[in-house]
Amino acid sequence: MRAVVRQSRASYPAWQGRPGPGIRIAKAVALAVVVLLVLFPMWTVVATSLAEPQDVIANGGWVVWPRRVSFEAYAEILDGGIVTRALLVSAGVTVVGTALSLACTVALAYALSRPGRYGGRPVLLLVLFTFLFPPGMIPLFLVVRSTGLFDQYAALVLPFLVNVFNLVVMRGFFQSIPAELLEAARIDGAGDWAVLWRVVLPLSKAVLAVVGLFYAVAYWNRFFEAIIYFNDQSKWPIGTVLRQYVTSGADITGEASAVAAPQSTQMAVVVLATAPIVCVYPFLQRYFVKGVLTGALKA
């Protein structure tokens, strides 16, 4: 029996065989090093945000393990000031933008995934053309200004309503649904909207979750567009505030001052800006393989 097992293992290629103890230990050490390299900076940011300002100054600006946990920095930036308004703006833009983008992407992807639709191929080529040749910053700025979206929250949503990559992935996923299933629904008297709502969408939860996460992350992290399209700084999202008051070192209170915010306050802004996405990601991570790979391979 052992001889048969050894012979069968020997017939496998080297990359399909079970690694020995040395290889497995080396992999474990490599993974542990990678995890530490990723988690240590994140932990340092969180620990600095929870440390007292005197402790941060005494340690040269960064704290790995605070002597006493303090939420003073969070209380300071969540007292109704710039950061609070920016978080509300980002949350509103993310929720509304993600819902609108998902609705438009689903409708367009479903229409382009059905064969024999009149005008489907020219529309698909037009969409792919914008993917290969994006409009650029200045033409987009002129469009936003000419359409009256300047200084409006809609400027952060409407110009980015449909992402071509997400559209292609979702169209590929819709094409993987058996056509016989859709034809059976049509024989039962279902129209296009009924087939989409009752058949296609219940089978597409994975790609909806993944594409929704892509849109949510894009809307939450949007900062450069707010700098270009907004003159009123009270309308800035959290990404722009993060860039202005942490990266550039401006005063977090918004007053005209050359004194930068304390390091603990800056790191608290970083934590608040990244925490929502970090909390949502683990719940949707299990849909990545089925949602993205199925749609991408089919597309």
C-alpha positions as CSV (number, residue, x, y, z in Angstrom):
1,M,0.0,0.0,0.0
2,R,2.8,2.4,0.9
3,A,4.5,1.6,-2.4
4,V,1.4,2.5,-4.3
5,V,1.1,5.8,-2.4
6,R,4.7,6.6,-3.0
7,Q,4.3,5.8,-6.7
8,S,1.2,7.9,-7.0
9,R,3.0,10.9,-5.3
10,A,6.0,10.5,-7.5
11,S,3.8,10.7,-10.6
12,Y,2.6,14.2,-9.5
13,P,4.5,17.3,-10.8
14,A,6.6,19.1,-8.1
15,W,4.2,22.0,-7.8
16,Q,1.2,19.7,-7.1
17,G,2.9,17.5,-4.4
18,R,2.5,18.1,-0.7
19,P,5.3,20.3,0.5
20,G,7.7,19.1,3.2
21,P,8.0,20.4,6.7
22,G,10.8,22.8,5.8
23,I,8.8,24.4,3.0
24,R,5.7,24.7,5.2
25,I,7.7,26.4,8.0
26,A,9.2,28.8,5.5
27,K,5.7,29.7,4.1
28,A,4.4,30.2,7.7
29,V,7.4,32.5,8.5
30,A,6.9,34.5,5.2
31,L,3.2,34.9,5.8
32,A,3.8,36.0,9.4
33,V,6.3,38.6,8.2
34,V,3.9,39.9,5.6
35,V,1.1,40.1,8.1
36,L,3.3,42.0,10.6
37,L,4.4,44.5,7.8
38,V,0.7,45.2,7.0
39,L,-0.7,45.3,10.6
40,F,2.1,47.1,12.4
41,P,1.6,50.5,10.5
42,M,-2.2,50.2,11.0
43,W,-1.8,49.4,14.7
44,T,0.6,52.3,15.1
45,V,-2.0,54.7,13.6
46,V,-4.7,53.4,15.9
47,A,-2.4,53.5,19.0
48,T,-1.3,57.0,18.2
49,S,-4.9,58.2,17.9
50,L,-5.7,56.7,21.3
51,A,-2.7,58.1,23.1
52,E,-2.5,61.4,25.0
53,P,-0.9,64.3,23.2
54,Q,1.9,64.5,25.8
55,D,2.6,60.8,25.3
56,V,2.8,61.3,21.5
57,I,5.1,64.3,21.8
58,A,7.4,62.4,24.2
59,N,7.7,59.5,21.8
60,G,8.6,61.6,18.8
61,G,5.1,61.7,17.1
62,W,4.3,58.0,17.1
63,V,3.1,55.6,19.8
64,V,3.1,51.8,19.5
65,W,1.5,51.1,22.9
66,P,-0.2,54.1,24.7
67,R,0.4,54.4,28.4
68,R,-3.2,55.4,28.9
69,V,-6.1,55.1,26.4
70,S,-7.6,58.5,25.7
71,F,-10.5,59.3,23.3
72,E,-9.8,63.0,23.6
73,A,-8.8,63.2,19.9
74,Y,-12.0,61.6,18.7
75,A,-14.1,63.8,21.0
76,E,-12.3,66.9,19.6
77,I,-13.0,66.1,15.9
78,L,-16.5,64.7,16.4
79,D,-17.9,67.8,18.2
80,G,-19.8,69.0,15.1
81,G,-16.8,70.6,13.3
82,I,-15.2,70.0,9.9
83,V,-14.6,66.2,10.3
84,T,-18.2,65.5,11.5
85,R,-19.6,67.4,8.5
86,A,-17.2,65.6,6.2
87,L,-18.2,62.2,7.5
88,L,-21.9,63.0,6.9
89,V,-21.1,64.2,3.4
90,S,-19.1,61.1,2.6
91,A,-21.8,58.8,4.0
92,G,-24.5,60.5,2.0
93,V,-22.6,60.6,-1.2
94,T,-21.5,56.9,-0.7
95,V,-25.0,55.6,0.0
96,V,-26.8,57.6,-2.7
97,G,-24.0,57.2,-5.3
98,T,-23.7,53.4,-4.7
99,A,-27.5,52.9,-5.0
100,L,-27.7,55.0,-8.2
101,S,-24.6,53.4,-9.7
102,L,-25.8,49.9,-9.0
103,A,-29.2,50.6,-10.5
104,C,-27.7,52.1,-13.7
105,T,-25.0,49.4,-14.0
106,V,-27.5,46.6,-13.5
107,A,-29.9,48.0,-16.1
108,L,-27.2,48.7,-18.7
109,A,-25.4,45.4,-18.1
110,Y,-28.5,43.3,-18.4
111,A,-29.5,45.0,-21.6
112,L,-26.1,44.5,-23.1
113,S,-25.9,40.9,-22.0
114,R,-29.0,39.8,-23.9
115,P,-28.2,38.8,-27.5
116,G,-30.2,40.2,-30.4
117,R,-31.0,43.6,-28.7
118,Y,-31.3,46.4,-31.3
119,G,-28.4,48.7,-31.0
120,G,-26.7,46.6,-28.3
121,R,-23.4,46.2,-30.1
122,P,-22.9,49.9,-31.0
123,V,-23.7,50.9,-27.4
124,L,-21.3,48.3,-26.1
125,L,-18.5,49.6,-28.4
126,L,-19.3,53.1,-27.3
127,V,-19.0,52.1,-23.7
128,L,-15.7,50.3,-24.3
129,F,-14.4,53.3,-26.2
130,T,-14.7,55.5,-23.0
131,F,-12.8,52.7,-21.2
132,L,-9.9,52.9,-23.6
133,F,-10.0,56.7,-24.0
134,P,-11.1,58.4,-20.8
135,P,-12.2,62.0,-21.2
136,G,-9.6,63.6,-19.0
137,M,-9.8,66.2,-16.2
138,I,-10.3,69.4,-18.2
139,P,-13.2,68.2,-20.4
140,L,-14.9,66.7,-17.4
141,F,-14.5,69.9,-15.5
142,L,-16.0,71.9,-18.4
143,V,-18.9,69.4,-18.6
144,V,-19.5,69.7,-14.8
145,R,-19.5,73.5,-15.0
146,S,-21.7,73.8,-18.1
147,T,-24.3,71.5,-16.6
148,G,-24.6,73.5,-13.4
149,L,-23.2,70.9,-11.1
150,F,-20.4,73.1,-9.8
151,D,-20.4,73.3,-6.0
152,Q,-23.2,70.7,-5.9
153,Y,-23.0,67.3,-4.3
154,A,-24.2,65.8,-7.5
155,A,-20.8,66.6,-9.0
156,L,-19.4,63.8,-7.0
157,V,-22.0,61.3,-8.2
158,L,-23.4,61.9,-11.7
159,P,-20.1,62.1,-13.7
160,F,-19.1,58.7,-12.2
161,L,-22.4,57.0,-12.3
162,V,-21.3,54.0,-14.4
163,N,-17.8,52.5,-14.2
164,V,-17.0,50.6,-17.4
165,F,-14.9,47.9,-15.6
166,N,-17.8,47.1,-13.2
167,L,-20.2,47.1,-16.1
168,V,-18.1,44.6,-18.0
169,V,-17.8,42.3,-15.0
170,M,-21.6,42.5,-14.3
171,R,-22.4,41.9,-18.0
172,G,-20.2,38.8,-18.0
173,F,-21.9,37.5,-14.9
174,F,-25.3,38.0,-16.4
175,Q,-24.2,36.1,-19.5
176,S,-23.2,33.1,-17.3
177,I,-26.9,32.7,-16.3
178,P,-28.4,29.8,-18.4
179,A,-30.5,31.2,-21.2
180,E,-33.0,28.3,-20.7
181,L,-33.8,29.7,-17.3
182,L,-34.7,33.1,-18.7
183,E,-36.7,31.6,-21.6
184,A,-38.7,29.5,-19.1
185,A,-39.6,32.7,-17.3
186,R,-40.6,34.3,-20.5
187,I,-42.8,31.3,-21.4
188,D,-44.5,31.8,-18.0
189,G,-45.4,35.4,-19.1
190,A,-42.6,37.4,-17.5
191,G,-41.4,40.5,-19.2
192,D,-37.9,42.0,-19.2
193,W,-38.2,43.8,-15.9
194,A,-39.9,40.8,-14.3
195,V,-37.1,38.5,-15.5
196,L,-34.5,40.9,-14.3
197,W,-36.1,41.4,-10.9
198,R,-37.3,37.9,-10.1
199,V,-34.7,35.7,-11.9
200,V,-31.5,37.5,-12.7
201,L,-31.0,39.6,-9.6
202,P,-31.6,36.8,-7.0
203,L,-29.0,34.8,-8.8
204,S,-26.5,37.7,-8.9
205,K,-26.1,38.5,-5.2
206,A,-22.3,37.8,-5.4
207,V,-21.6,40.2,-8.3
208,L,-24.0,42.8,-6.8
209,A,-22.1,42.7,-3.5
210,V,-18.7,43.0,-5.1
211,V,-19.6,45.7,-7.6
212,G,-21.5,47.5,-4.8
213,L,-18.3,47.4,-2.7
214,F,-16.2,48.7,-5.6
215,Y,-18.6,51.7,-6.0
216,A,-18.8,52.3,-2.2
217,V,-15.0,52.4,-1.9
218,A,-14.7,54.7,-4.9
219,Y,-17.3,57.2,-3.6
220,W,-15.9,57.1,0.0
221,N,-12.3,57.7,-1.1
222,R,-13.2,60.5,-3.6
223,F,-11.3,63.6,-2.7
224,F,-9.7,65.2,-5.7
225,E,-13.0,66.0,-7.4
226,A,-14.1,67.9,-4.4
227,I,-11.0,70.1,-4.6
228,I,-11.8,70.9,-8.2
229,Y,-15.6,71.2,-8.2
230,F,-16.2,72.8,-4.7
231,N,-15.4,76.3,-3.6
232,D,-17.3,75.9,-0.4
233,Q,-15.0,73.9,1.9
234,S,-17.9,73.0,4.2
235,K,-19.1,70.5,1.5
236,W,-15.8,68.6,1.4
237,P,-16.0,64.9,2.0
238,I,-13.8,63.1,4.5
239,G,-11.2,62.2,1.8
240,T,-10.5,65.8,1.0
241,V,-10.4,66.7,4.7
242,L,-8.0,63.9,5.3
243,R,-5.7,65.2,2.5
244,Q,-6.0,68.9,3.6
245,Y,-5.7,68.6,7.3
246,V,-3.5,65.5,7.7
247,T,-1.3,65.2,4.6
248,S,-0.9,69.0,4.3
249,G,-0.7,69.6,8.0
250,A,-3.4,72.3,8.2
251,D,-5.2,73.2,11.4
252,I,-8.1,70.8,12.0
253,T,-10.3,73.4,13.6
254,G,-10.6,75.2,10.3
255,E,-9.3,78.5,11.7
256,A,-6.7,80.5,9.9
257,S,-3.7,79.2,11.7
258,A,-0.2,78.0,10.9
259,V,-0.3,75.5,13.8
260,A,-1.0,72.0,12.6
261,A,-3.3,69.6,14.5
262,P,-1.7,67.3,17.0
263,Q,-0.5,64.0,15.7
264,S,-3.1,62.1,17.7
265,T,-5.9,64.1,16.2
266,Q,-4.5,63.6,12.7
267,M,-4.4,59.8,13.2
268,A,-7.9,59.9,14.6
269,V,-9.1,61.4,11.3
270,V,-7.2,58.6,9.5
271,V,-8.9,56.0,11.6
272,L,-12.4,57.5,11.0
273,A,-11.7,57.7,7.3
274,T,-10.7,54.1,6.9
275,A,-12.8,52.3,9.5
276,P,-16.1,52.1,7.6
277,I,-14.5,50.3,4.6
278,V,-12.4,48.1,6.9
279,C,-15.6,47.1,8.7
280,V,-17.6,46.4,5.6
281,Y,-14.9,44.5,3.6
282,P,-14.9,41.2,5.7
283,F,-18.6,40.7,5.2
284,L,-18.3,40.9,1.4
285,Q,-14.9,39.3,0.9
286,R,-16.5,35.8,0.5
287,Y,-18.3,37.0,-2.7
288,F,-15.1,38.1,-4.4
289,V,-14.2,34.8,-6.0
290,K,-17.6,34.0,-7.4
291,G,-18.7,37.6,-8.1
292,V,-15.5,38.9,-9.9
293,L,-13.9,35.8,-11.4
294,T,-17.1,34.5,-12.9
295,G,-17.9,37.8,-14.5
296,A,-14.4,38.6,-15.6
297,L,-13.7,35.2,-17.1
298,K,-17.0,35.3,-19.0
299,A,-16.4,38.9,-20.2
